[in-house]
Amino acid sequence: MSTPTGFFGRNAHRFQTVVAMWIFVGFGGSLLFGSFGLMLVTGTGMFADKAVFNPGLEFSAGQEVKISDGVRPGNFMVLAYPATVDLSTVECAWKSQVYSTGEQRSGNLDIARPDGVAETLTAYGATSREFTALASTQGSGWMEPDLLTCTGEGVESFAIASAEGILTDQFRLVTGVALLLLAPVIFGFGLLALHFTRKWRRHGMFPQPGAPTHYPQPQPYPYPPAHQQYPTTPSVQQQYPVQPSVLQPHPTTTQPEHNPYAPPS
């Protein structure tokens, strides 16, 4: 039987290869999604609270600095050293740039440990120093603070670092649950691909119709009984009998045999 034609028939081999690849995608992807989801929900591994940071700019208490000199404005985090600083005594005042109208806005940052950040952070560098986070503008899109001044009791220095990459508790929980629910779905696709691959390997994608299990028994030819004579076709003589001829044979005279030694008559 000929192989089915058409788009699906011409690309049957490629389709089988894609389905077979989903065996590895389903099994490997389910393990990957499951492990990532578990780490996100529990806040462990690579998705643990941010415990290290890269100080883009460090300044002393009471010093006015320009935020854009250290990090990108609008998404930054303020830290204080040492980590044992009492946050209730810290204040950070900000000023905007001078606009074309001559106006310059100002305000204060909300002092509170940002969500998704560890209580103690270690700064990158030759000397390991532990800081504590004071405030963060992540996700606010607040581009107005341009100049910053911070003060606080017992603070030796302040630092500004980028707030990018900080995962909030709500984001980790929602994303982790979504990955945990998606993992068994991907695993099911892998099992389905394995089932079809084994089936097509045994029978092919287009199985041929099987032979009939019941064959009809041959019927005997209806010969006539032994006492019955076969009908015969009458011969030509029977169809047309020879009639006696009405013409009589012409009488012939028999001449005597000539004797060459007999005397002439």
C-alpha contacts under 8 A as a table, 3 or more apart, distances in Angstrom:
res1	aa1	res2	aa2	distance
1	M	208	Q	7.05
3	T	9	G	7.04
3	T	206	F	7.33
4	P	9	G	5.19
4	P	206	F	7.71
5	T	8	F	7.30
5	T	9	G	4.76
5	T	10	R	6.25
6	G	9	G	5.24
6	G	10	R	6.13
7	F	10	R	5.31
7	F	11	N	6.24
8	F	11	N	5.26
8	F	12	A	5.75
9	G	12	A	5.25
10	R	13	H	7.84
11	N	14	R	5.32
11	N	15	F	6.20
12	A	15	F	5.07
12	A	16	Q	6.23
12	A	205	M	7.59
13	H	16	Q	5.13
13	H	17	T	6.36
14	R	17	T	5.06
14	R	18	V	6.31
15	F	18	V	5.15
15	F	19	V	6.24
16	Q	19	V	5.12
16	Q	20	A	6.14
16	Q	197	T	7.16
17	T	20	A	5.06
17	T	21	M	6.26
18	V	21	M	5.12
18	V	22	W	6.56
19	V	22	W	5.21
19	V	23	I	7.21
19	V	193	A	5.51
19	V	196	F	7.94
19	V	197	T	7.20
20	A	23	I	5.54
20	A	24	F	7.77
20	A	193	A	6.13
20	A	194	L	6.90
20	A	197	T	6.18
21	M	24	F	5.69
21	M	25	V	6.45
22	W	25	V	4.64
22	W	26	G	5.59
22	W	189	F	7.17
22	W	190	G	5.66
22	W	193	A	6.07
23	I	26	G	5.33
23	I	27	F	6.24
23	I	189	F	7.59
23	I	190	G	4.33
23	I	191	L	6.83
23	I	193	A	5.61
23	I	194	L	5.81
24	F	27	F	5.33
24	F	28	G	5.63
24	F	29	G	7.75
24	F	190	G	6.94
25	V	28	G	5.35
25	V	29	G	5.33
25	V	186	I	7.82
25	V	190	G	6.81
26	G	29	G	5.23
26	G	30	S	5.93
26	G	186	I	4.83
26	G	187	F	4.75
26	G	188	G	7.11
26	G	189	F	5.74
26	G	190	G	3.99
26	G	191	L	7.54
27	F	30	S	5.40
27	F	31	L	6.54
27	F	186	I	7.28
27	F	187	F	5.34
27	F	190	G	5.74
28	G	31	L	5.32
28	G	32	L	6.24
29	G	32	L	4.98
29	G	33	F	5.95
29	G	183	A	7.15
29	G	186	I	6.58
29	G	187	F	7.48
30	S	33	F	5.21
30	S	34	G	5.85
30	S	182	L	7.61
30	S	183	A	4.25
30	S	184	P	6.32
30	S	185	V	7.82
30	S	186	I	5.50
30	S	187	F	5.31
31	L	34	G	5.11
31	L	35	S	6.09
31	L	183	A	7.03
32	L	35	S	5.32
32	L	36	F	6.18
32	L	183	A	7.97
33	F	36	F	5.19
33	F	37	G	5.89
33	F	179	L	5.38
33	F	180	L	6.59
33	F	182	L	7.21
33	F	183	A	5.42
34	G	37	G	5.12
34	G	38	L	6.08
34	G	179	L	6.35
34	G	180	L	5.23
34	G	183	A	5.47
35	S	38	L	5.15
35	S	39	M	6.24
36	F	39	M	5.17
36	F	40	L	6.10
36	F	176	G	7.02
36	F	179	L	7.21
37	G	40	L	5.07
37	G	41	V	6.15
37	G	175	T	7.07
37	G	176	G	3.90
37	G	177	V	6.28
37	G	178	A	7.41
37	G	179	L	4.94
37	G	180	L	5.22
38	L	41	V	5.27
38	L	42	T	6.13
38	L	176	G	6.36
38	L	180	L	7.08
39	M	42	T	5.25
39	M	43	G	5.49
39	M	44	T	4.99
39	M	45	G	6.05
39	M	46	M	7.55
39	M	47	F	6.27
39	M	48	A	7.78
39	M	176	G	7.43
40	L	43	G	5.02
40	L	44	T	6.82
40	L	47	F	5.76
40	L	48	A	7.75
40	L	172	R	5.09
40	L	173	L	6.47
40	L	175	T	7.13
40	L	176	G	4.83
41	V	172	R	6.06
41	V	173	L	5.06
41	V	176	G	5.06
41	V	177	V	6.93
43	G	47	F	5.57
43	G	48	A	4.54
43	G	49	D	6.74
43	G	172	R	7.40
44	T	47	F	5.55
44	T	48	A	4.32
44	T	49	D	7.75
45	G	48	A	5.48
47	F	167	L	7.65
48	A	51	A	7.99
49	D	116	G	5.32
49	D	117	V	4.99
49	D	118	A	5.13
49	D	166	I	7.76
49	D	167	L	7.54
50	K	53	F	7.54
50	K	116	G	6.77
50	K	117	V	4.89
50	K	118	A	5.64
50	K	121	L	7.32
50	K	166	I	6.44
51	A	117	V	6.91
51	A	118	A	5.46
51	A	120	T	6.59
51	A	121	L	4.57
51	A	122	T	6.27
52	V	121	L	5.00
52	V	122	T	4.66
52	V	123	A	5.80
52	V	124	Y	7.00
53	F	121	L	6.71
53	F	122	T	6.41
53	F	123	A	5.26
53	F	124	Y	6.30
53	F	161	A	6.89
54	N	123	A	5.85
54	N	124	Y	5.40
54	N	161	A	6.15
54	N	162	S	7.76
55	P	58	E	6.63
55	P	123	A	6.50
55	P	124	Y	7.24
55	P	159	A	6.00
55	P	160	I	5.89
55	P	161	A	4.93
56	G	70	G	4.49
56	G	71	V	5.88
56	G	159	A	7.36
56	G	160	I	5.80
56	G	161	A	5.11
56	G	162	S	7.31
57	L	69	D	7.26
57	L	70	G	4.64
57	L	71	V	7.50
57	L	159	A	5.60
57	L	160	I	5.19
57	L	161	A	6.93
58	E	157	S	6.94
58	E	158	F	5.69
58	E	159	A	4.18
58	E	160	I	6.36
59	F	63	Q	6.53
59	F	65	V	7.44
59	F	157	S	5.79
59	F	158	F	5.35
59	F	159	A	6.19
60	S	63	Q	5.69
60	S	156	E	6.63
60	S	157	S	4.49
60	S	158	F	5.88
61	A	149	T	7.51
61	A	150	C	5.73
61	A	151	T	4.96
61	A	152	G	7.10
61	A	155	V	6.90
61	A	156	E	6.92
61	A	157	S	5.91
61	A	158	F	6.67
62	G	149	T	5.77
62	G	150	C	5.65
62	G	151	T	5.42
63	Q	149	T	5.73
63	Q	150	C	7.20
64	E	147	L	6.53
64	E	148	L	5.50
64	E	149	T	4.62
64	E	150	C	7.82
65	V	69	D	7.97
65	V	147	L	5.62
65	V	148	L	5.47
65	V	149	T	6.66
66	K	69	D	5.64
66	K	70	G	7.72
66	K	146	D	5.82
66	K	147	L	4.62
66	K	148	L	6.44
67	I	70	G	5.77
67	I	71	V	6.20
67	I	72	R	7.30
67	I	73	P	6.24
67	I	145	P	7.72
67	I	146	D	5.45
67	I	147	L	5.93
67	I	148	L	6.78
67	I	160	I	7.67
68	S	71	V	5.32
68	S	72	R	5.51
68	S	73	P	5.74
68	S	146	D	6.90
70	G	160	I	6.94
70	G	161	A	7.45
71	V	76	F	6.82
71	V	160	I	7.28
71	V	161	A	6.42
71	V	162	S	5.88
72	R	75	N	6.57
72	R	76	F	7.06
72	R	162	S	7.20
73	P	76	F	6.57
73	P	142	W	7.94
73	P	143	M	5.65
73	P	144	E	7.90
73	P	145	P	7.19
73	P	146	D	6.88
74	G	137	T	6.46
74	G	138	Q	7.43
74	G	140	S	7.42
74	G	141	G	5.36
74	G	142	W	4.69
74	G	143	M	4.07
74	G	144	E	7.16
74	G	145	P	7.35
75	N	136	S	7.39
75	N	137	T	5.22
75	N	138	Q	4.80
75	N	139	G	7.03
75	N	140	S	7.59
75	N	141	G	6.79
75	N	142	W	7.37
75	N	143	M	7.86
75	N	162	S	6.40
75	N	163	A	5.59
75	N	164	E	6.89
76	F	136	S	5.88
76	F	137	T	5.70
76	F	138	Q	6.47
76	F	160	I	6.74
76	F	161	A	5.75
76	F	162	S	4.53
76	F	163	A	4.68
76	F	164	E	7.62
77	M	133	A	7.16
77	M	134	L	7.49
77	M	135	A	5.72
77	M	136	S	4.27
77	M	137	T	6.54
77	M	138	Q	7.67
77	M	160	I	5.70
77	M	161	A	5.27
77	M	162	S	5.95
77	M	163	A	5.32
78	V	133	A	6.02
78	V	134	L	5.48
78	V	135	A	5.32
78	V	136	S	6.40
78	V	158	F	7.15
78	V	159	A	5.85
78	V	160	I	4.78
78	V	161	A	6.59
79	L	131	F	6.08
79	L	132	T	5.41
79	L	133	A	4.29
79	L	134	L	5.26
79	L	135	A	7.32
79	L	158	F	5.65
79	L	159	A	5.09
79	L	160	I	6.32
79	L	161	A	7.83
80	A	83	A	6.65
80	A	85	V	7.26
80	A	131	F	5.44
80	A	132	T	5.50
80	A	133	A	6.53
80	A	134	L	6.87
80	A	155	V	6.47
80	A	156	E	7.68
80	A	157	S	6.03
80	A	158	F	4.48
80	A	159	A	6.26
81	Y	84	T	7.76
81	Y	85	V	7.17
81	Y	129	R	7.80
81	Y	130	E	6.77
81	Y	131	F	4.82
81	Y	132	T	6.73
81	Y	155	V	5.84
81	Y	156	E	5.76
81	Y	157	S	5.40
81	Y	158	F	6.20
82	P	85	V	6.08
82	P	129	R	7.75
82	P	130	E	6.30
82	P	131	F	5.54
82	P	132	T	7.19
82	P	155	V	6.54
82	P	156	E	6.83
82	P	157	S	7.85
83	A	120	T	6.26
83	A	130	E	5.76
83	A	131	F	4.53
83	A	132	T	4.59
84	T	132	T	7.59
85	V	132	T	7.69
85	V	153	E	7.40
85	V	154	G	6.29
85	V	155	V	6.40
86	D	89	T	5.88
86	D	90	V	7.24
86	D	153	E	7.50
87	L	90	V	5.30
87	L	111	I	6.97
87	L	112	A	7.39
87	L	134	L	6.96
88	S	111	I	7.84
89	T	152	G	5.29
89	T	153	E	6.00
90	V	111	I	7.33
90	V	150	C	7.16
90	V	151	T	5.66
90	V	152	G	4.12
90	V	153	E	6.95
91	E	108	N	7.35
91	E	109	L	7.51
91	E	111	I	7.16
91	E	150	C	5.59
91	E	151	T	5.48
91	E	152	G	6.38
92	C	108	N	5.67
92	C	109	L	5.61
92	C	111	I	7.79
92	C	148	L	6.80
92	C	149	T	5.57
92	C	150	C	4.12
92	C	151	T	6.54
93	A	106	S	7.40
93	A	107	G	5.79
93	A	108	N	4.34
93	A	109	L	6.35
93	A	148	L	5.83
93	A	149	T	5.30
93	A	150	C	6.31
94	W	106	S	5.54
94	W	107	G	5.43
94	W	108	N	5.81
94	W	109	L	7.23
94	W	145	P	5.55
94	W	146	D	6.92
94	W	147	L	5.42
94	W	148	L	4.48
94	W	149	T	6.38
95	K	104	Q	6.90
95	K	105	R	5.78
95	K	106	S	4.20
95	K	107	G	6.59
95	K	144	E	7.72
95	K	145	P	5.54
95	K	146	D	5.90
95	K	147	L	4.97
95	K	148	L	6.55
96	S	104	Q	5.59
96	S	105	R	5.18
96	S	106	S	6.04
96	S	144	E	5.33
96	S	145	P	4.95
96	S	146	D	4.96
96	S	147	L	6.34
97	Q	104	Q	5.96
97	Q	105	R	7.61
97	Q	144	E	7.59
97	Q	145	P	7.74
97	Q	146	D	5.95
97	Q	147	L	7.49
98	V	101	T	7.86
98	V	102	G	5.78
98	V	103	E	5.71
98	V	104	Q	4.75
98	V	105	R	7.95
99	Y	102	G	5.29
99	Y	103	E	5.45
99	Y	104	Q	6.38
100	S	103	E	7.42
106	S	145	P	7.75
109	L	135	A	6.90
110	D	135	A	6.31
111	I	134	L	5.35
111	I	135	A	5.16
112	A	133	A	7.77
112	A	134	L	5.42
112	A	135	A	5.47
113	R	117	V	7.35
113	R	119	E	7.48
113	R	132	T	7.94
113	R	133	A	5.52
113	R	134	L	5.31
113	R	135	A	6.01
113	R	136	S	7.99
114	P	117	V	5.83
114	P	133	A	6.88
114	P	134	L	7.28
114	P	135	A	6.01
114	P	136	S	5.90
115	D	167	L	7.81
115	D	168	T	5.34
115	D	169	D	6.59
116	G	166	I	6.13
116	G	167	L	5.33
116	G	168	T	4.43
116	G	169	D	5.69
117	V	133	A	7.58
117	V	166	I	6.86
117	V	167	L	7.94
118	A	121	L	6.39
119	E	132	T	6.04
119	E	133	A	7.13
120	T	130	E	6.14
120	T	131	F	5.79
120	T	132	T	5.11
120	T	133	A	7.56
121	L	130	E	5.40
121	L	131	F	5.12
121	L	132	T	6.01
121	L	133	A	7.59
122	T	128	S	6.32
122	T	129	R	5.65
122	T	130	E	4.55
122	T	131	F	6.18
123	A	128	S	6.24
123	A	129	R	5.78
123	A	130	E	6.46
123	A	131	F	7.18
124	Y	127	T	7.86
124	Y	128	S	6.99
125	G	128	S	6.54
136	S	163	A	6.82
137	T	140	S	5.67
137	T	141	G	7.40
137	T	142	W	6.79
137	T	163	A	7.48
138	Q	141	G	7.19
138	Q	163	A	5.78
138	Q	164	E	7.13
142	W	145	P	7.38
143	M	146	D	7.67
145	P	148	L	7.24
150	C	158	F	7.42
151	T	155	V	7.49
152	G	155	V	5.58
155	V	158	F	7.42
163	A	166	I	6.03
167	L	171	F	6.41
167	L	172	R	6.43
168	T	171	F	5.28
168	T	172	R	6.27
169	D	172	R	5.19
169	D	173	L	6.15
170	Q	173	L	5.19
170	Q	174	V	6.18
171	F	174	V	5.37
171	F	175	T	5.99
172	R	175	T	5.30
172	R	176	G	5.77
173	L	176	G	5.17
173	L	177	V	6.14
174	V	177	V	5.40
174	V	178	A	6.25
175	T	178	A	5.13
175	T	179	L	6.27
176	G	179	L	5.20
176	G	180	L	6.20
177	V	180	L	5.05
177	V	181	L	6.21
178	A	181	L	5.23
178	A	182	L	6.15
179	L	182	L	4.95
179	L	183	A	6.07
180	L	183	A	5.34
180	L	184	P	7.54
181	L	184	P	6.42
181	L	185	V	7.25
182	L	185	V	5.23
182	L	186	I	6.34
183	A	186	I	5.31
183	A	187	F	6.25
184	P	187	F	4.83
184	P	188	G	6.08
185	V	188	G	5.08
185	V	189	F	6.49
186	I	189	F	5.16
186	I	190	G	6.45
187	F	190	G	5.05
187	F	191	L	6.42
188	G	191	L	5.08
188	G	192	L	6.16
189	F	192	L	5.02
189	F	193	A	6.09
190	G	193	A	5.12
190	G	194	L	6.21
191	L	194	L	5.03
191	L	195	H	6.22
192	L	195	H	5.09
192	L	196	F	6.35
193	A	196	F	5.30
193	A	197	T	6.05
194	L	197	T	5.14
194	L	198	R	6.24
195	H	198	R	5.38
195	H	199	K	6.21
196	F	199	K	4.96
196	F	200	W	6.02
197	T	200	W	5.29
197	T	201	R	6.11
198	R	201	R	5.09
198	R	202	R	6.43
199	K	202	R	5.36
199	K	203	H	6.12
199	K	204	G	7.15
200	W	203	H	5.21
200	W	204	G	4.12
200	W	205	M	5.04
201	R	204	G	5.62
203	H	206	F	7.65
203	H	207	P	5.61
204	G	207	P	5.47
212	P	215	Y	6.91
224	P	228	Q	6.24
225	P	228	Q	5.40
226	A	229	Q	7.59
234	P	238	Q	5.97
234	P	239	Q	6.38
235	S	238	Q	5.20
235	S	239	Q	6.19
236	V	239	Q	4.98
236	V	240	Y	5.78
236	V	241	P	7.97
237	Q	240	Y	4.97
237	Q	241	P	5.04
237	Q	242	V	7.09
238	Q	241	P	5.64
245	S	248	Q	7.67
259	N	262	A	5.48
